[in-house]
């Protein structure tokens, strides 16, 4: 069996799908996306395809080594995202060839179901409370929300109080038996992160995500030491080497993104590294159905998997969602806050190729918002 072709498809709302075809008719799918840079990653996939066409698709680890280390310049979000989607598609092919789900090839499932959480939106306490209640009605037992919008290097007492009030509104709705995670999104300085974490402690968040930017990861140790709130991070770390020092800082949850951090192959290794440090795994996944399926395969095979993010029905998915690109959506059905173990071969999903082709004819040019402070300076989004 040889790889015959690689084809990328930009599809709404902001996703990039990859199809790898073989000369024996087995096809694998992956999601090599970097949000806001879909065309750039598609170009990287095309360049990497020069090496892959004609190769045996089942030699996944050898391909991973060549694609990540075979060039003089390595790493970074664009290349890592391209490799991630390729890696997902190759595992999809291998699972289909052997007639088993990917987690069977990773050593077999260590759990029967995976706990899920979803995003809630809203700027006012009443809004986030309503959205949290709606997620509970959908069957979720955990939600995640932003701490706030634009944040300055030092913030007013009003801003801190408003952030706490929004979380308090969600806690009141969900009660003590369900969970709320809070995403700082790298928008705050280390000083504000310390203050906010202390203020949030009485509300017992499941975790605070990305309290500082990845380039300030050296400050995580002091943030972790200064609060009882579990700290999570990792969506903008792209390899096990990026995670190495972070895992030693005292974080509680590692959040590699399987469409950015080297795919299934590398994220399984990151999960094992996290386990050595007593750190839980909660893969970052605000993306499409292929990324979610890849995450679930790793969750099912990783003893330290805690919970899985899903972007089903979130505000980014205006006009399109997971179901639009699947032949059968039953693989992603969940109840009581959990998604059942995926059992179909490969990633466990069946892509509606005709729907993908139709959507790709229109494509998208989604870009990250550009935020500014009142004084006109750039604000972190």
JOCORHU-V290290 format. One line per field, one symbol per residue. psi: psi as a letter, one per 30 degrees, with the letter a starting at -180 (. if undefined). burial: 1 if it has 24 or more other ideal C-beta (glycine too) atoms within 12 Angstrom, else 0. A space follows every 50 residues. Layout:
# JOCORHU-V290290
psi = ???
burial = ???
This chain:
# JOCORHU-V290290
psi = klkelkkljjklegljlkkkklfgfkkkkliikjkfheeeeeeeeeeffe eekfljffieeeeeeeefffleklaleeeeeeeeeeeeeeeeeeeeefgl lefefgflkglflkkllllklkfleeeeeeeeeeeeeffkgklklkeabk kleklleeeeeeeeeeeeeeeeefafflkklkjfggflleeeeeeeeeff effilelkkifllffgfffeeeeefglfkkkklffhkglfeefeeefffg lfkkikkfgehgaeeefeeeeeeeeeggklkikkigaaeeeeeeeeeeef fjfgkelkkkgkglffhkflaeffgkekgffgkllhgkklkkfllbfglj kjeeeeeeefeealhkkkljkklfgflkkk.
burial = 00110111111111111111110001111111111111111101110110 11101011011011001100000011111111111111111111111001 11111100101011111111110010011011001101111111111111 10001000110111111111101100011111111111110111111011 00111111111111011011001100101111111111110110011011 11111111111111111111111100101111111111111111111111 11111111111111011001110111000011010011111111111111 1000110011001101000000000000010
